[in-house]
Amino acid sequence: MAGSFSSSTQIQRWSPLNSVEIIICYRAVNLNLLWNLKNSFSSSMGLLHLLL
């Protein structure tokens, strides 16, 4: 966590545009993770429904 924070601050100091790109990528990754979590949850619920 600390390592990623220091690297992001270095990039921010280097170019403000890159920090914006990082924020967009970070949000996109978070949305993707949430979507994958939702899909895996619904599929596991479907399996539970089949078992029960």
mmCIF entry with sequence, helices, sheets and N, C-alpha, C, O atoms, coordinates in Angstrom:
data_MODEL
# 
_entry.id   MODEL 
# 
_entity.id                         1 
_entity.type                       polymer 
_entity.pdbx_number_of_molecules   1 
# 
_entity_poly.entity_id                      1 
_entity_poly.type                           'polypeptide(L)' 
_entity_poly.nstd_linkage                   no 
_entity_poly.nstd_monomer                   no 
_entity_poly.pdbx_seq_one_letter_code       MAGSFSSSTQIQRWSPLNSVEIIICYRAVNLNLLWNLKNSFSSSMGLLHLLL 
_entity_poly.pdbx_seq_one_letter_code_can   MAGSFSSSTQIQRWSPLNSVEIIICYRAVNLNLLWNLKNSFSSSMGLLHLLL 
_entity_poly.pdbx_strand_id                 A 
# 
loop_
_entity_poly_seq.entity_id 
_entity_poly_seq.num 
_entity_poly_seq.mon_id 
_entity_poly_seq.hetero 
1 1  MET n 
1 2  ALA n 
1 3  GLY n 
1 4  SER n 
1 5  PHE n 
1 6  SER n 
1 7  SER n 
1 8  SER n 
1 9  THR n 
1 10 GLN n 
1 11 ILE n 
1 12 GLN n 
1 13 ARG n 
1 14 TRP n 
1 15 SER n 
1 16 PRO n 
1 17 LEU n 
1 18 ASN n 
1 19 SER n 
1 20 VAL n 
1 21 GLU n 
1 22 ILE n 
1 23 ILE n 
1 24 ILE n 
1 25 CYS n 
1 26 TYR n 
1 27 ARG n 
1 28 ALA n 
1 29 VAL n 
1 30 ASN n 
1 31 LEU n 
1 32 ASN n 
1 33 LEU n 
1 34 LEU n 
1 35 TRP n 
1 36 ASN n 
1 37 LEU n 
1 38 LYS n 
1 39 ASN n 
1 40 SER n 
1 41 PHE n 
1 42 SER n 
1 43 SER n 
1 44 SER n 
1 45 MET n 
1 46 GLY n 
1 47 LEU n 
1 48 LEU n 
1 49 HIS n 
1 50 LEU n 
1 51 LEU n 
1 52 LEU n 
# 
_struct_asym.id          A 
_struct_asym.entity_id   1 
# 
loop_
_struct_conf.conf_type_id 
_struct_conf.id 
_struct_conf.pdbx_PDB_helix_id 
_struct_conf.beg_label_comp_id 
_struct_conf.beg_label_asym_id 
_struct_conf.beg_label_seq_id 
_struct_conf.pdbx_beg_PDB_ins_code 
_struct_conf.end_label_comp_id 
_struct_conf.end_label_asym_id 
_struct_conf.end_label_seq_id 
_struct_conf.pdbx_end_PDB_ins_code 
_struct_conf.beg_auth_comp_id 
_struct_conf.beg_auth_asym_id 
_struct_conf.beg_auth_seq_id 
_struct_conf.end_auth_comp_id 
_struct_conf.end_auth_asym_id 
_struct_conf.end_auth_seq_id 
_struct_conf.pdbx_PDB_helix_class 
_struct_conf.details 
_struct_conf.pdbx_PDB_helix_length 
HELX_P HELX_P1 AA1 ALA A 2  ? TRP A 14 ? ALA A 2  TRP A 14 1 ? 13 
HELX_P HELX_P2 AA2 PRO A 16 ? LEU A 51 ? PRO A 16 LEU A 51 1 ? 36 
# 
_struct_conf_type.id          HELX_P 
_struct_conf_type.criteria    ? 
_struct_conf_type.reference   ? 
# 
loop_
_atom_site.group_PDB 
_atom_site.id 
_atom_site.type_symbol 
_atom_site.label_atom_id 
_atom_site.label_alt_id 
_atom_site.label_comp_id 
_atom_site.label_asym_id 
_atom_site.label_entity_id 
_atom_site.label_seq_id 
_atom_site.pdbx_PDB_ins_code 
_atom_site.Cartn_x 
_atom_site.Cartn_y 
_atom_site.Cartn_z 
_atom_site.occupancy 
_atom_site.B_iso_or_equiv 
_atom_site.pdbx_formal_charge 
_atom_site.auth_seq_id 
_atom_site.auth_comp_id 
_atom_site.auth_asym_id 
_atom_site.auth_atom_id 
_atom_site.pdbx_PDB_model_num 
ATOM 1   N N  . MET A 1 1  ? 0.840   -1.206  0.000   1.00 0.00 ? 1  MET A N  1 
ATOM 2   C CA . MET A 1 1  ? 0.000   0.000   0.000   1.00 0.00 ? 1  MET A CA 1 
ATOM 3   C C  . MET A 1 1  ? 0.877   1.258   0.000   1.00 0.00 ? 1  MET A C  1 
ATOM 4   O O  . MET A 1 1  ? 0.657   2.185   -0.779  1.00 0.00 ? 1  MET A O  1 
ATOM 5   N N  . ALA A 1 2  ? 1.867   1.268   0.884   1.00 0.00 ? 2  ALA A N  1 
ATOM 6   C CA . ALA A 1 2  ? 2.738   2.441   0.982   1.00 0.00 ? 2  ALA A CA 1 
ATOM 7   C C  . ALA A 1 2  ? 3.553   2.618   -0.295  1.00 0.00 ? 2  ALA A C  1 
ATOM 8   O O  . ALA A 1 2  ? 3.779   3.742   -0.743  1.00 0.00 ? 2  ALA A O  1 
ATOM 9   N N  . GLY A 1 3  ? 3.995   1.498   -0.881  1.00 0.00 ? 3  GLY A N  1 
ATOM 10  C CA . GLY A 1 3  ? 4.788   1.549   -2.109  1.00 0.00 ? 3  GLY A CA 1 
ATOM 11  C C  . GLY A 1 3  ? 4.006   2.140   -3.264  1.00 0.00 ? 3  GLY A C  1 
ATOM 12  O O  . GLY A 1 3  ? 4.519   2.976   -4.008  1.00 0.00 ? 3  GLY A O  1 
ATOM 13  N N  . SER A 1 4  ? 2.761   1.706   -3.415  1.00 0.00 ? 4  SER A N  1 
ATOM 14  C CA . SER A 1 4  ? 1.928   2.199   -4.513  1.00 0.00 ? 4  SER A CA 1 
ATOM 15  C C  . SER A 1 4  ? 1.613   3.684   -4.323  1.00 0.00 ? 4  SER A C  1 
ATOM 16  O O  . SER A 1 4  ? 1.511   4.435   -5.293  1.00 0.00 ? 4  SER A O  1 
ATOM 17  N N  . PHE A 1 5  ? 1.460   4.097   -3.065  1.00 0.00 ? 5  PHE A N  1 
ATOM 18  C CA . PHE A 1 5  ? 1.161   5.503   -2.779  1.00 0.00 ? 5  PHE A CA 1 
ATOM 19  C C  . PHE A 1 5  ? 2.337   6.394   -3.171  1.00 0.00 ? 5  PHE A C  1 
ATOM 20  O O  . PHE A 1 5  ? 2.145   7.445   -3.783  1.00 0.00 ? 5  PHE A O  1 
ATOM 21  N N  . SER A 1 6  ? 3.563   5.973   -2.818  1.00 0.00 ? 6  SER A N  1 
ATOM 22  C CA . SER A 1 6  ? 4.748   6.775   -3.129  1.00 0.00 ? 6  SER A CA 1 
ATOM 23  C C  . SER A 1 6  ? 4.957   6.866   -4.637  1.00 0.00 ? 6  SER A C  1 
ATOM 24  O O  . SER A 1 6  ? 5.329   7.920   -5.152  1.00 0.00 ? 6  SER A O  1 
ATOM 25  N N  . SER A 1 7  ? 4.717   5.759   -5.346  1.00 0.00 ? 7  SER A N  1 
ATOM 26  C CA . SER A 1 7  ? 4.889   5.764   -6.804  1.00 0.00 ? 7  SER A CA 1 
ATOM 27  C C  . SER A 1 7  ? 3.861   6.688   -7.460  1.00 0.00 ? 7  SER A C  1 
ATOM 28  O O  . SER A 1 7  ? 4.182   7.385   -8.422  1.00 0.00 ? 7  SER A O  1 
ATOM 29  N N  . SER A 1 8  ? 2.637   6.697   -6.949  1.00 0.00 ? 8  SER A N  1 
ATOM 30  C CA . SER A 1 8  ? 1.592   7.549   -7.526  1.00 0.00 ? 8  SER A CA 1 
ATOM 31  C C  . SER A 1 8  ? 1.903   9.027   -7.283  1.00 0.00 ? 8  SER A C  1 
ATOM 32  O O  . SER A 1 8  ? 1.619   9.867   -8.137  1.00 0.00 ? 8  SER A O  1 
ATOM 33  N N  . THR A 1 9  ? 2.486   9.352   -6.123  1.00 0.00 ? 9  THR A N  1 
ATOM 34  C CA . THR A 1 9  ? 2.833   10.747  -5.841  1.00 0.00 ? 9  THR A CA 1 
ATOM 35  C C  . THR A 1 9  ? 3.992   11.190  -6.727  1.00 0.00 ? 9  THR A C  1 
ATOM 36  O O  . THR A 1 9  ? 4.034   12.344  -7.154  1.00 0.00 ? 9  THR A O  1 
ATOM 37  N N  . GLN A 1 10 ? 4.933   10.289  -7.009  1.00 0.00 ? 10 GLN A N  1 
ATOM 38  C CA . GLN A 1 10 ? 6.054   10.603  -7.906  1.00 0.00 ? 10 GLN A CA 1 
ATOM 39  C C  . GLN A 1 10 ? 5.532   10.912  -9.307  1.00 0.00 ? 10 GLN A C  1 
ATOM 40  O O  . GLN A 1 10 ? 5.968   11.876  -9.937  1.00 0.00 ? 10 GLN A O  1 
ATOM 41  N N  . ILE A 1 11 ? 4.604   10.098  -9.791  1.00 0.00 ? 11 ILE A N  1 
ATOM 42  C CA . ILE A 1 11 ? 4.025   10.291  -11.121 1.00 0.00 ? 11 ILE A CA 1 
ATOM 43  C C  . ILE A 1 11 ? 3.241   11.608  -11.157 1.00 0.00 ? 11 ILE A C  1 
ATOM 44  O O  . ILE A 1 11 ? 3.296   12.340  -12.145 1.00 0.00 ? 11 ILE A O  1 
ATOM 45  N N  . GLN A 1 12 ? 2.517   11.904  -10.079 1.00 0.00 ? 12 GLN A N  1 
ATOM 46  C CA . GLN A 1 12 ? 1.731   13.136  -10.002 1.00 0.00 ? 12 GLN A CA 1 
ATOM 47  C C  . GLN A 1 12 ? 2.654   14.356  -10.102 1.00 0.00 ? 12 GLN A C  1 
ATOM 48  O O  . GLN A 1 12 ? 2.315   15.341  -10.758 1.00 0.00 ? 12 GLN A O  1 
ATOM 49  N N  . ARG A 1 13 ? 3.812   14.290  -9.456  1.00 0.00 ? 13 ARG A N  1 
ATOM 50  C CA . ARG A 1 13 ? 4.778   15.380  -9.487  1.00 0.00 ? 13 ARG A CA 1 
ATOM 51  C C  . ARG A 1 13 ? 5.359   15.517  -10.902 1.00 0.00 ? 13 ARG A C  1 
ATOM 52  O O  . ARG A 1 13 ? 5.689   16.613  -11.355 1.00 0.00 ? 13 ARG A O  1 
ATOM 53  N N  . TRP A 1 14 ? 5.472   14.366  -11.583 1.00 0.00 ? 14 TRP A N  1 
ATOM 54  C CA . TRP A 1 14 ? 6.065   14.354  -12.920 1.00 0.00 ? 14 TRP A CA 1 
ATOM 55  C C  . TRP A 1 14 ? 5.116   14.964  -13.953 1.00 0.00 ? 14 TRP A C  1 
ATOM 56  O O  . TRP A 1 14 ? 5.536   15.781  -14.772 1.00 0.00 ? 14 TRP A O  1 
ATOM 57  N N  . SER A 1 15 ? 3.842   14.572  -13.918 1.00 0.00 ? 15 SER A N  1 
ATOM 58  C CA . SER A 1 15 ? 2.877   15.089  -14.896 1.00 0.00 ? 15 SER A CA 1 
ATOM 59  C C  . SER A 1 15 ? 1.461   15.017  -14.343 1.00 0.00 ? 15 SER A C  1 
ATOM 60  O O  . SER A 1 15 ? 1.013   13.939  -13.952 1.00 0.00 ? 15 SER A O  1 
ATOM 61  N N  . PRO A 1 16 ? 0.741   16.145  -14.301 1.00 0.00 ? 16 PRO A N  1 
ATOM 62  C CA . PRO A 1 16 ? -0.631  16.141  -13.780 1.00 0.00 ? 16 PRO A CA 1 
ATOM 63  C C  . PRO A 1 16 ? -1.593  15.338  -14.651 1.00 0.00 ? 16 PRO A C  1 
ATOM 64  O O  . PRO A 1 16 ? -2.581  14.793  -14.156 1.00 0.00 ? 16 PRO A O  1 
ATOM 65  N N  . LEU A 1 17 ? -1.299  15.267  -15.956 1.00 0.00 ? 17 LEU A N  1 
ATOM 66  C CA . LEU A 1 17 ? -2.153  14.521  -16.874 1.00 0.00 ? 17 LEU A CA 1 
ATOM 67  C C  . LEU A 1 17 ? -2.104  13.029  -16.549 1.00 0.00 ? 17 LEU A C  1 
ATOM 68  O O  . LEU A 1 17 ? -3.121  12.338  -16.607 1.00 0.00 ? 17 LEU A O  1 
ATOM 69  N N  . ASN A 1 18 ? -0.902  12.539  -16.205 1.00 0.00 ? 18 ASN A N  1 
ATOM 70  C CA . ASN A 1 18 ? -0.743  11.131  -15.869 1.00 0.00 ? 18 ASN A CA 1 
ATOM 71  C C  . ASN A 1 18 ? -1.532  10.763  -14.614 1.00 0.00 ? 18 ASN A C  1 
ATOM 72  O O  . ASN A 1 18 ? -2.087  9.667   -14.529 1.00 0.00 ? 18 ASN A O  1 
ATOM 73  N N  . SER A 1 19 ? -1.583  11.671  -13.643 1.00 0.00 ? 19 SER A N  1 
ATOM 74  C CA . SER A 1 19 ? -2.336  11.395  -12.419 1.00 0.00 ? 19 SER A CA 1 
ATOM 75  C C  . SER A 1 19 ? -3.822  11.244  -12.732 1.00 0.00 ? 19 SER A C  1 
ATOM 76  O O  . SER A 1 19 ? -4.511  10.422  -12.129 1.00 0.00 ? 19 SER A O  1 
ATOM 77  N N  . VAL A 1 20 ? -4.313  12.048  -13.684 1.00 0.00 ? 20 VAL A N  1 
ATOM 78  C CA . VAL A 1 20 ? -5.714  11.944  -14.107 1.00 0.00 ? 20 VAL A CA 1 
ATOM 79  C C  . VAL A 1 20 ? -5.953  10.596  -14.774 1.00 0.00 ? 20 VAL A C  1 
ATOM 80  O O  . VAL A 1 20 ? -6.965  9.944   -14.521 1.00 0.00 ? 20 VAL A O  1 
ATOM 81  N N  . GLU A 1 21 ? -5.018  10.181  -15.628 1.00 0.00 ? 21 GLU A N  1 
ATOM 82  C CA . GLU A 1 21 ? -5.123  8.885   -16.297 1.00 0.00 ? 21 GLU A CA 1 
ATOM 83  C C  . GLU A 1 21 ? -5.120  7.757   -15.279 1.00 0.00 ? 21 GLU A C  1 
ATOM 84  O O  . GLU A 1 21 ? -5.860  6.783   -15.418 1.00 0.00 ? 21 GLU A O  1 
ATOM 85  N N  . ILE A 1 22 ? -4.280  7.891   -14.248 1.00 0.00 ? 22 ILE A N  1 
ATOM 86  C CA . ILE A 1 22 ? -4.199  6.872   -13.194 1.00 0.00 ? 22 ILE A CA 1 
ATOM 87  C C  . ILE A 1 22 ? -5.529  6.783   -12.451 1.00 0.00 ? 22 ILE A C  1 
ATOM 88  O O  . ILE A 1 22 ? -5.998  5.686   -12.146 1.00 0.00 ? 22 ILE A O  1 
ATOM 89  N N  . ILE A 1 23 ? -6.141  7.935   -12.156 1.00 0.00 ? 23 ILE A N  1 
ATOM 90  C CA . ILE A 1 23 ? -7.433  7.950   -11.460 1.00 0.00 ? 23 ILE A CA 1 
ATOM 91  C C  . ILE A 1 23 ? -8.494  7.257   -12.309 1.00 0.00 ? 23 ILE A C  1 
ATOM 92  O O  . ILE A 1 23 ? -9.290  6.473   -11.793 1.00 0.00 ? 23 ILE A O  1 
ATOM 93  N N  . ILE A 1 24 ? -8.506  7.544   -13.613 1.00 0.00 ? 24 ILE A N  1 
ATOM 94  C CA . ILE A 1 24 ? -9.478  6.923   -14.524 1.00 0.00 ? 24 ILE A CA 1 
ATOM 95  C C  . ILE A 1 24 ? -9.259  5.412   -14.575 1.00 0.00 ? 24 ILE A C  1 
ATOM 96  O O  . ILE A 1 24 ? -10.211 4.634   -14.497 1.00 0.00 ? 24 ILE A O  1 
ATOM 97  N N  . CYS A 1 25 ? -7.986  5.003   -14.707 1.00 0.00 ? 25 CYS A N  1 
ATOM 98  C CA . CYS A 1 25 ? -7.662  3.566   -14.748 1.00 0.00 ? 25 CYS A CA 1 
ATOM 99  C C  . CYS A 1 25 ? -8.055  2.897   -13.438 1.00 0.00 ? 25 CYS A C  1 
ATOM 100 O O  . CYS A 1 25 ? -8.604  1.796   -13.437 1.00 0.00 ? 25 CYS A O  1 
ATOM 101 N N  . TYR A 1 26 ? -7.770  3.571   -12.316 1.00 0.00 ? 26 TYR A N  1 
ATOM 102 C CA . TYR A 1 26 ? -8.087  3.041   -10.992 1.00 0.00 ? 26 TYR A CA 1 
ATOM 103 C C  . TYR A 1 26 ? -9.585  2.823   -10.844 1.00 0.00 ? 26 TYR A C  1 
ATOM 104 O O  . TYR A 1 26 ? -10.016 1.789   -10.334 1.00 0.00 ? 26 TYR A O  1 
ATOM 105 N N  . ARG A 1 27 ? -10.374 3.780   -11.282 1.00 0.00 ? 27 ARG A N  1 
ATOM 106 C CA . ARG A 1 27 ? -11.839 3.667   -11.211 1.00 0.00 ? 27 ARG A CA 1 
ATOM 107 C C  . ARG A 1 27 ? -12.342 2.568   -12.128 1.00 0.00 ? 27 ARG A C  1 
ATOM 108 O O  . ARG A 1 27 ? -13.253 1.823   -11.770 1.00 0.00 ? 27 ARG A O  1 
ATOM 109 N N  . ALA A 1 28 ? -11.745 2.464   -13.320 1.00 0.00 ? 28 ALA A N  1 
ATOM 110 C CA . ALA A 1 28 ? -12.139 1.423   -14.271 1.00 0.00 ? 28 ALA A CA 1 
ATOM 111 C C  . ALA A 1 28 ? -11.849 0.042   -13.691 1.00 0.00 ? 28 ALA A C  1 
ATOM 112 O O  . ALA A 1 28 ? -12.661 -0.874  -13.819 1.00 0.00 ? 28 ALA A O  1 
ATOM 113 N N  . VAL A 1 29 ? -10.691 -0.104  -13.055 1.00 0.00 ? 29 VAL A N  1 
ATOM 114 C CA . VAL A 1 29 ? -10.312 -1.380  -12.431 1.00 0.00 ? 29 VAL A CA 1 
ATOM 115 C C  . VAL A 1 29 ? -11.264 -1.698  -11.283 1.00 0.00 ? 29 VAL A C  1 
ATOM 116 O O  . VAL A 1 29 ? -11.697 -2.840  -11.133 1.00 0.00 ? 29 VAL A O  1 
ATOM 117 N N  . ASN A 1 30 ? -11.592 -0.691  -10.471 1.00 0.00 ? 30 ASN A N  1 
ATOM 118 C CA . ASN A 1 30 ? -12.527 -0.895  -9.362  1.00 0.00 ? 30 ASN A CA 1 
ATOM 119 C C  . ASN A 1 30 ? -13.896 -1.337  -9.866  1.00 0.00 ? 30 ASN A C  1 
ATOM 120 O O  . ASN A 1 30 ? -14.504 -2.246  -9.300  1.00 0.00 ? 30 ASN A O  1 
ATOM 121 N N  . LEU A 1 31 ? -14.383 -0.698  -10.931 1.00 0.00 ? 31 LEU A N  1 
ATOM 122 C CA . LEU A 1 31 ? -15.667 -1.074  -11.526 1.00 0.00 ? 31 LEU A CA 1 
ATOM 123 C C  . LEU A 1 31 ? -15.611 -2.498  -12.053 1.00 0.00 ? 31 LEU A C  1 
ATOM 124 O O  . LEU A 1 31 ? -16.563 -3.262  -11.892 1.00 0.00 ? 31 LEU A O  1 
ATOM 125 N N  . ASN A 1 32 ? -14.490 -2.859  -12.685 1.00 0.00 ? 32 ASN A N  1 
ATOM 126 C CA . ASN A 1 32 ? -14.305 -4.195  -13.230 1.00 0.00 ? 32 ASN A CA 1 
ATOM 127 C C  . ASN A 1 32 ? -14.305 -5.224  -12.108 1.00 0.00 ? 32 ASN A C  1 
ATOM 128 O O  . ASN A 1 32 ? -14.914 -6.286  -12.238 1.00 0.00 ? 32 ASN A O  1 
ATOM 129 N N  . LEU A 1 33 ? -13.615 -4.909  -10.992 1.00 0.00 ? 33 LEU A N  1 
ATOM 130 C CA . LEU A 1 33 ? -13.574 -5.815  -9.846  1.00 0.00 ? 33 LEU A CA 1 
ATOM 131 C C  . LEU A 1 33 ? -14.961 -5.995  -9.244  1.00 0.00 ? 33 LEU A C  1 
ATOM 132 O O  . LEU A 1 33 ? -15.354 -7.110  -8.900  1.00 0.00 ? 33 LEU A O  1 
ATOM 133 N N  . LEU A 1 34 ? -15.704 -4.893  -9.116  1.00 0.00 ? 34 LEU A N  1 
ATOM 134 C CA . LEU A 1 34 ? -17.065 -4.959  -8.585  1.00 0.00 ? 34 LEU A CA 1 
ATOM 135 C C  . LEU A 1 34 ? -17.959 -5.796  -9.490  1.00 0.00 ? 34 LEU A C  1 
ATOM 136 O O  . LEU A 1 34 ? -18.768 -6.588  -9.006  1.00 0.00 ? 34 LEU A O  1 
ATOM 137 N N  . TRP A 1 35 ? -17.818 -5.625  -10.801 1.00 0.00 ? 35 TRP A N  1 
ATOM 138 C CA . TRP A 1 35 ? -18.610 -6.369  -11.777 1.00 0.00 ? 35 TRP A CA 1 
ATOM 139 C C  . TRP A 1 35 ? -18.295 -7.857  -11.691 1.00 0.00 ? 35 TRP A C  1 
ATOM 140 O O  . TRP A 1 35 ? -19.197 -8.694  -11.704 1.00 0.00 ? 35 TRP A O  1 
ATOM 141 N N  . ASN A 1 36 ? -16.978 -8.185  -11.602 1.00 0.00 ? 36 ASN A N  1 
ATOM 142 C CA . ASN A 1 36 ? -16.558 -9.580  -11.484 1.00 0.00 ? 36 ASN A CA 1 
ATOM 143 C C  . ASN A 1 36 ? -17.071 -10.192 -10.185 1.00 0.00 ? 36 ASN A C  1 
ATOM 144 O O  . ASN A 1 36 ? -17.494 -11.347 -10.159 1.00 0.00 ? 36 ASN A O  1 
ATOM 145 N N  . LEU A 1 37 ? -17.030 -9.407  -9.106  1.00 0.00 ? 37 LEU A N  1 
ATOM 146 C CA . LEU A 1 37 ? -17.510 -9.871  -7.805  1.00 0.00 ? 37 LEU A CA 1 
ATOM 147 C C  . LEU A 1 37 ? -19.005 -10.170 -7.874  1.00 0.00 ? 37 LEU A C  1 
ATOM 148 O O  . LEU A 1 37 ? -19.468 -11.187 -7.358  1.00 0.00 ? 37 LEU A O  1 
ATOM 149 N N  . LYS A 1 38 ? -19.750 -9.279  -8.511  1.00 0.00 ? 38 LYS A N  1 
ATOM 150 C CA . LYS A 1 38 ? -21.192 -9.438  -8.668  1.00 0.00 ? 38 LYS A CA 1 
ATOM 151 C C  . LYS A 1 38 ? -21.508 -10.677 -9.506  1.00 0.00 ? 38 LYS A C  1 
ATOM 152 O O  . LYS A 1 38 ? -22.403 -11.452 -9.169  1.00 0.00 ? 38 LYS A O  1 
ATOM 153 N N  . ASN A 1 39 ? -20.764 -10.855 -10.600 1.00 0.00 ? 39 ASN A N  1 
ATOM 154 C CA . ASN A 1 39 ? -20.980 -12.010 -11.470 1.00 0.00 ? 39 ASN A CA 1 
ATOM 155 C C  . ASN A 1 39 ? -20.659 -13.313 -10.751 1.00 0.00 ? 39 ASN A C  1 
ATOM 156 O O  . ASN A 1 39 ? -21.415 -14.280 -10.852 1.00 0.00 ? 39 ASN A O  1 
ATOM 157 N N  . SER A 1 40 ? -19.536 -13.346 -10.022 1.00 0.00 ? 40 SER A N  1 
ATOM 158 C CA . SER A 1 40 ? -19.148 -14.558 -9.305  1.00 0.00 ? 40 SER A CA 1 
ATOM 159 C C  . SER A 1 40 ? -20.156 -14.859 -8.194  1.00 0.00 ? 40 SER A C  1 
ATOM 160 O O  . SER A 1 40 ? -20.464 -16.020 -7.924  1.00 0.00 ? 40 SER A O  1 
ATOM 161 N N  . PHE A 1 41 ? -20.668 -13.800 -7.549  1.00 0.00 ? 41 PHE A N  1 
ATOM 162 C CA . PHE A 1 41 ? -21.655 -13.977 -6.487  1.00 0.00 ? 41 PHE A CA 1 
ATOM 163 C C  . PHE A 1 41 ? -22.950 -14.559 -7.045  1.00 0.00 ? 41 PHE A C  1 
ATOM 164 O O  . PHE A 1 41 ? -23.511 -15.497 -6.478  1.00 0.00 ? 41 PHE A O  1 
ATOM 165 N N  . SER A 1 42 ? -23.421 -13.999 -8.157  1.00 0.00 ? 42 SER A N  1 
ATOM 166 C CA . SER A 1 42 ? -24.668 -14.478 -8.764  1.00 0.00 ? 42 SER A CA 1 
ATOM 167 C C  . SER A 1 42 ? -24.513 -15.905 -9.270  1.00 0.00 ? 42 SER A C  1 
ATOM 168 O O  . SER A 1 42 ? -25.445 -16.701 -9.163  1.00 0.00 ? 42 SER A O  1 
ATOM 169 N N  . SER A 1 43 ? -23.341 -16.242 -9.823  1.00 0.00 ? 43 SER A N  1 
ATOM 170 C CA . SER A 1 43 ? -23.110 -17.600 -10.319 1.00 0.00 ? 43 SER A CA 1 
ATOM 171 C C  . SER A 1 43 ? -23.040 -18.588 -9.159  1.00 0.00 ? 43 SER A C  1 
ATOM 172 O O  . SER A 1 43 ? -23.536 -19.709 -9.267  1.00 0.00 ? 43 SER A O  1 
ATOM 173 N N  . SER A 1 44 ? -22.421 -18.174 -8.040  1.00 0.00 ? 44 SER A N  1 
ATOM 174 C CA . SER A 1 44 ? -22.350 -19.049 -6.870  1.00 0.00 ? 44 SER A CA 1 
ATOM 175 C C  . SER A 1 44 ? -23.736 -19.234 -6.260  1.00 0.00 ? 44 SER A C  1 
ATOM 176 O O  . SER A 1 44 ? -24.060 -20.316 -5.770  1.00 0.00 ? 44 SER A O  1 
ATOM 177 N N  . MET A 1 45 ? -24.557 -18.178 -6.288  1.00 0.00 ? 45 MET A N  1 
ATOM 178 C CA . MET A 1 45 ? -25.930 -18.285 -5.798  1.00 0.00 ? 45 MET A CA 1 
ATOM 179 C C  . MET A 1 45 ? -26.727 -19.240 -6.685  1.00 0.00 ? 45 MET A C  1 
ATOM 180 O O  . MET A 1 45 ? -27.559 -20.005 -6.198  1.00 0.00 ? 45 MET A O  1 
ATOM 181 N N  . GLY A 1 46 ? -26.463 -19.185 -7.994  1.00 0.00 ? 46 GLY A N  1 
ATOM 182 C CA . GLY A 1 46 ? -27.116 -20.100 -8.934  1.00 0.00 ? 46 GLY A CA 1 
ATOM 183 C C  . GLY A 1 46 ? -26.736 -21.540 -8.638  1.00 0.00 ? 46 GLY A C  1 
ATOM 184 O O  . GLY A 1 46 ? -27.584 -22.430 -8.694  1.00 0.00 ? 46 GLY A O  1 
ATOM 185 N N  . LEU A 1 47 ? -25.464 -21.776 -8.321  1.00 0.00 ? 47 LEU A N  1 
ATOM 186 C CA . LEU A 1 47 ? -24.995 -23.120 -7.977  1.00 0.00 ? 47 LEU A CA 1 
ATOM 187 C C  . LEU A 1 47 ? -25.651 -23.593 -6.685  1.00 0.00 ? 47 LEU A C  1 
ATOM 188 O O  . LEU A 1 47 ? -26.055 -24.750 -6.574  1.00 0.00 ? 47 LEU A O  1 
ATOM 189 N N  . LEU A 1 48 ? -25.755 -22.695 -5.709  1.00 0.00 ? 48 LEU A N  1 
ATOM 190 C CA . LEU A 1 48 ? -26.412 -23.027 -4.445  1.00 0.00 ? 48 LEU A CA 1 
ATOM 191 C C  . LEU A 1 48 ? -27.873 -23.389 -4.691  1.00 0.00 ? 48 LEU A C  1 
ATOM 192 O O  . LEU A 1 48 ? -28.397 -24.327 -4.090  1.00 0.00 ? 48 LEU A O  1 
ATOM 193 N N  . HIS A 1 49 ? -28.520 -22.647 -5.568  1.00 0.00 ? 49 HIS A N  1 
ATOM 194 C CA . HIS A 1 49 ? -29.922 -22.897 -5.910  1.00 0.00 ? 49 HIS A CA 1 
ATOM 195 C C  . HIS A 1 49 ? -30.073 -24.277 -6.551  1.00 0.00 ? 49 HIS A C  1 
ATOM 196 O O  . HIS A 1 49 ? -31.032 -24.997 -6.272  1.00 0.00 ? 49 HIS A O  1 
ATOM 197 N N  . LEU A 1 50 ? -29.121 -24.638 -7.409  1.00 0.00 ? 50 LEU A N  1 
ATOM 198 C CA . LEU A 1 50 ? -29.148 -25.953 -8.058  1.00 0.00 ? 50 LEU A CA 1 
ATOM 199 C C  . LEU A 1 50 ? -28.939 -27.063 -7.027  1.00 0.00 ? 50 LEU A C  1 
ATOM 200 O O  . LEU A 1 50 ? -29.588 -28.108 -7.088  1.00 0.00 ? 50 LEU A O  1 
ATOM 201 N N  . LEU A 1 51 ? -28.024 -26.826 -6.079  1.00 0.00 ? 51 LEU A N  1 
ATOM 202 C CA . LEU A 1 51 ? -27.735 -27.826 -5.050  1.00 0.00 ? 51 LEU A CA 1 
ATOM 203 C C  . LEU A 1 51 ? -28.927 -28.011 -4.116  1.00 0.00 ? 51 LEU A C  1 
ATOM 204 O O  . LEU A 1 51 ? -29.234 -29.129 -3.703  1.00 0.00 ? 51 LEU A O  1 
ATOM 205 N N  . LEU A 1 52 ? -29.593 -26.910 -3.790  1.00 0.00 ? 52 LEU A N  1 
ATOM 206 C CA . LEU A 1 52 ? -30.748 -26.970 -2.889  1.00 0.00 ? 52 LEU A CA 1 
ATOM 207 C C  . LEU A 1 52 ? -32.004 -27.284 -3.703  1.00 0.00 ? 52 LEU A C  1 
ATOM 208 O O  . LEU A 1 52 ? -33.096 -27.381 -3.142  1.00 0.00 ? 52 LEU A O  1 
# 
